[in-house]
């Protein structure tokens, strides 16, 4: 279940409560669901009950309880809990993770990019309307690609008002390399200054390297699995049974659900980056995805260890790693940064 699907599901529960006169409120046009602010609070959260409490003339937790009962047992949702003054926290079932991985792998380059397969969008736009040099050029080109990916087909606005970089683009590229130069220009928000390192650092303390390394690691896992004679297949990624049957002994850990949330949110992040003209949102999302991948990888190694034979759970974990690589590659491409197969 994607955030958009969950949003529609919650909206249907509100509409049902209104139609059956459990609530007397105007039905909102849309409902926002997003990752919770703190770990351990489910996969997604919504403040819809707090928004409806005043027009309903009822406490927010009472409104939340009405919606919780309606949403409990919905396919793809494992738990619905009420937190704080009336937030609804949703924990998705493992089936939702499997469905998402299958969807990402099926869409490939089209996942989160409606322009996939249409050719070099940024090149066409740049030829028609030259961009100024420096940071504005890099941000403008990225916004062309991100806007097209989000389905915004009209004439693109120029980049927002930017704090200028301390060096011109040619100087930065010569000093840091193309990928690093683009990353440091795109990473800060428009109103934030650009901090230029003395030299590019090829280690995990460098966010750009960490994202590219995460992608390269997913590709290496696929190659190594092929050497061991197995391929990816979406399925449960929890701990395998001790009898060697390949069945799951435990559900997917919290790190898998955290990674699932980031992969599912990729299309909405692309849309927000286009709508707000803020490519830094996509940069931060890629960093979070890479970090979540490494945490999950440590919890759930995708490859067999030692003399262990590949099991169904290893094929499932490999599929999740492959889907992560797809999302990282798609995001890097929109930023105009390479997604290396080897690093």
C-alpha positions in Angstrom: 0.0 0.0 0.0 1.5 3.3 -1.1 0.9 6.6 0.8 -1.6 7.7 -1.9 -3.5 4.4 -1.5 -3.5 4.8 2.3 -4.7 8.4 2.0 -7.6 7.3 -0.2 -8.4 4.5 2.3 -8.6 6.9 5.2 -10.7 9.3 3.2 -13.2 6.5 2.4 -13.4 5.8 6.2 -14.3 9.4 6.8 -16.8 9.5 4.1 -18.4 6.3 5.4 -18.6 7.7 8.9 -20.3 10.8 7.6 -22.8 8.8 5.4 -23.7 6.6 8.4 -23.9 9.7 10.7 -21.2 8.7 13.1 -19.6 12.1 12.2 -21.2 15.3 11.1 -18.4 17.1 9.3 -17.6 18.3 5.7 -15.6 15.5 4.0 -12.2 16.8 3.2 -10.9 16.8 -0.4 -7.8 14.9 0.6 -6.1 13.5 3.6 -2.4 13.7 4.2 -0.5 10.7 5.5 3.2 10.8 6.1 6.0 9.0 8.0 5.7 9.6 11.7 8.1 12.0 13.3 9.6 9.4 15.6 10.6 5.7 15.0 8.4 3.1 16.6 5.1 4.9 15.8 4.1 2.8 12.8 4.8 3.3 9.1 2.6 6.3 8.5 0.6 8.8 10.6 -2.3 11.2 10.0 -3.7 14.1 12.0 -7.1 13.9 10.2 -8.9 13.3 13.6 -7.5 16.6 15.0 -8.6 18.4 11.8 -12.1 17.0 12.1 -12.5 17.4 15.9 -13.6 21.1 15.9 -16.2 20.9 13.0 -17.5 17.6 14.6 -17.8 19.2 18.0 -16.1 16.2 19.6 -12.7 15.4 21.2 -10.0 14.4 18.7 -9.4 11.1 20.3 -13.1 10.2 20.0 -13.0 11.1 16.3 -9.8 9.0 16.0 -11.5 6.0 17.6 -14.4 6.1 15.2 -12.0 6.1 12.3 -9.7 3.5 13.9 -12.6 1.0 14.2 -13.5 1.5 10.5 -9.9 1.1 9.4 -9.1 -1.9 11.5 -8.8 -5.1 9.5 -8.4 -3.3 6.1 -6.3 -5.3 3.7 -2.7 -4.1 3.8 -3.0 -2.5 7.2 -1.7 -4.5 10.1 -2.5 -2.1 13.0 -4.2 1.2 13.6 -3.3 3.0 16.8 -4.2 6.3 18.4 -1.3 8.4 19.7 -1.1 11.6 21.7 -4.0 14.0 21.3 -5.5 12.0 18.4 -3.0 11.1 15.8 -3.7 7.9 13.8 -0.6 5.7 13.4 -0.7 3.0 10.8 1.5 -0.1 10.6 1.3 -1.9 7.3 1.3 -5.7 6.9 4.2 -7.5 5.3 2.0 -8.1 2.3 2.1 -4.4 1.5 5.9 -4.5 1.5 5.8 -7.4 -1.0 3.4 -5.6 -3.2 5.5 -2.5 -3.3 8.7 -4.3 -4.2 6.8 -6.1 -7.0 5.5 -2.7 -8.2 8.9 -1.0 -8.2 10.6 -3.8 -10.0 7.8 -4.0 -12.6 7.9 -0.2 -13.3 11.7 0.1 -13.2 12.8 3.5 -14.5 9.2 4.6 -14.7 8.7 4.4 -10.9 8.3 8.0 -9.7 9.1 9.3 -13.2 6.2 9.8 -15.6 8.7 11.0 -18.3 10.7 7.8 -18.3 11.4 6.7 -21.8 10.6 10.1 -23.3 14.2 11.1 -23.9 16.5 13.7 -22.3 13.9 16.2 -21.0 16.4 18.5 -19.5 18.4 18.6 -22.8 15.3 19.7 -24.8 14.4 22.4 -22.3 18.0 23.7 -22.1 18.3 24.0 -25.9 15.1 26.1 -26.0 15.9 28.3 -23.0 19.5 28.7 -22.0 20.2 28.8 -18.2 22.5 31.2 -16.4 25.7 29.7 -15.1 26.6 28.5 -11.6 24.1 27.2 -9.0 21.1 28.4 -10.9 22.1 26.3 -14.0 22.3 23.1 -12.0 19.1 23.7 -10.0 17.3 24.8 -13.1 18.2 21.7 -15.1 17.3 19.4 -12.1 13.9 21.1 -11.8 13.3 20.5 -15.5 13.8 16.8 -15.1 11.9 16.6 -11.7 9.0 18.7 -13.1 8.7 16.4 -16.1 8.9 13.3 -13.9 6.0 14.7 -11.8 3.9 15.2 -14.9 4.2 19.0 -14.9 4.2 19.4 -18.7 3.7 23.2 -18.9 6.5 25.7 -19.3 8.8 25.3 -16.3 9.6 28.2 -14.0 13.2 29.1 -13.5 15.0 28.1 -10.3 14.0 29.9 -7.1 16.0 32.7 -5.6 19.2 31.1 -4.6 22.1 32.0 -2.3 25.0 32.0 -4.9 27.7 29.4 -4.7 31.2 30.8 -3.7 32.7 29.4 -7.0 31.5 29.2 -10.5 30.4 25.8 -11.9 33.4 25.2 -14.0 35.7 25.8 -11.0 33.7 23.5 -8.8 33.6 20.8 -11.4 37.3 20.9 -12.0 38.0 20.8 -8.3 35.4 18.2 -7.1 34.2 16.3 -10.2 30.8 16.6 -11.8 28.8 14.5 -9.4 30.2 16.1 -6.2 29.8 19.6 -7.7 26.2 19.0 -8.6 25.4 17.4 -5.2 26.8 20.2 -3.1 24.8 22.7 -5.2 21.5 20.8 -5.0 21.7 19.6 -1.4 21.1 23.0 0.4 17.6 24.6 0.4 17.4 27.7 -1.8 17.9 30.1 1.1 20.9 28.1 2.6 24.5 28.8 1.7 26.6 26.3 -0.3 29.4 24.8 1.7 32.2 23.6 -0.5 34.6 20.9 0.8 38.3 21.1 0.2 38.1 17.9 -1.8 35.6 15.1 -2.4 35.8 12.4 0.2 35.1 8.9 -1.0 33.8 7.5 2.2 30.4 7.0 3.9 30.7 10.3 5.8 30.1 12.0 2.4 26.3 11.9 1.8 26.7 11.8 -2.0 29.2 8.9 -1.8 26.9 7.1 0.6 23.9 7.3 -1.8 26.0 6.2 -4.8 27.6 3.4 -2.7 24.2 2.2 -1.6 23.2 1.9 -5.2 26.4 0.2 -6.2 26.0 -2.2 -3.3 22.5 -3.2 -4.5 23.9 -4.0 -7.9 26.8 -6.0 -6.4 24.2 -8.1 -4.4 22.4 -8.9 -7.7 25.7 -10.0 -9.3 26.8 -12.0 -6.4 23.4 -13.8 -6.2 23.7 -14.7 -9.9 27.1 -16.2 -9.1 25.4 -18.3 -6.4 22.7 -19.4 -8.9 19.6 -17.5 -7.7 17.6 -14.4 -8.6 15.2 -12.0 -6.8 11.6 -12.9 -6.0 9.4 -10.5 -3.9 8.3 -12.2 -0.7 8.7 -12.1 3.1 12.0 -10.7 4.3 11.8 -11.8 8.0 14.0 -14.3 9.7 14.0 -17.8 8.1 12.9 -20.9 9.9 15.6 -22.9 11.6 14.6 -26.1 9.7 16.0 -24.7 6.5 12.6 -24.7 4.8 12.9 -21.1 3.8 9.7 -20.1 5.6 9.6 -17.0 7.7 10.1 -17.5 11.5 9.3 -13.8 12.3 7.7 -10.9 10.4 9.8 -8.3 8.7 11.8 -6.2 11.2 11.2 -2.5 11.8 14.2 -1.6 9.5 12.4 -3.3 6.6 9.2 -1.3 7.2 11.3 1.9 7.5 12.9 1.2 4.1 9.4 0.3 2.7 8.1 3.7 3.8 10.9 5.5 2.0 10.5 3.5 -1.2 6.7 4.0 -1.2 7.2 7.7 -0.6 9.5 8.3 -3.6 6.9 9.4 -6.1 5.3 11.9 -3.7 8.8 13.3 -2.9 9.4 13.8 -6.6 6.0 15.6 -6.8 6.7 17.8 -3.8 10.2 18.7 -5.1 8.6 19.8 -8.4 5.6 21.6 -6.8 7.8 23.5 -4.3 10.7 23.9 -6.8 13.0 22.3 -4.2 15.3 19.6 -5.5 16.9 19.5 -2.1 13.9 17.5 -0.9 14.8 14.7 -3.3 18.4 14.9 -2.2 17.5 14.4 1.4 15.1 11.6 0.5 17.9 9.7 -1.3 20.1 10.1 1.7 17.4 8.8 4.0 16.8 5.9 1.7 20.5 4.9 1.5 20.8 5.1 5.3 17.7 2.9 5.8 19.0 0.4 3.3 22.3 0.0 5.2 20.4 -0.5 8.5 18.1 -3.1 6.9 21.0 -4.8 5.2 22.7 -5.3 8.6 19.5 -6.7 10.0 18.6 -8.9 7.1 21.6 -10.0 4.9 20.3 -10.7 1.4 22.9 -13.3 0.6 23.4 -16.7 2.3 26.1 -16.9 4.9 28.9 -19.6 4.8 27.6 -22.9 3.5 24.0 -21.9 3.8 21.9 -22.6 0.6 19.9 -19.8 -0.9 16.3 -19.8 0.5 13.1 -18.1 -0.4 13.8 -15.4 2.1 17.1 -14.6 0.4 15.4 -14.2 -2.9 12.9 -11.9 -1.2 15.6 -9.8 0.5 17.4 -9.6 -2.8 14.2 -8.2 -4.4 13.9 -5.5 -1.8 17.6 -4.6 -2.3 17.0 -4.5 -6.1 14.0 -2.2 -5.6 16.0 0.1 -3.4 18.7 0.3 -6.1 15.9 1.2 -8.6 14.7 4.1 -6.5 18.2 5.4 -5.8 19.1 5.2 -9.5 15.9 7.0 -10.5 16.4 9.8 -8.0 20.1 10.3 -9.0 19.1 10.4 -12.6 16.6 13.2 -12.0 19.4 15.2 -10.2 21.8 14.6 -13.1 24.1 12.6 -11.0 25.5 9.2 -12.0 24.4 5.9 -10.4 27.5 3.7 -10.7 27.2 -0.1 -10.9 30.7 -0.4 -9.3 32.2 1.8 -6.6 
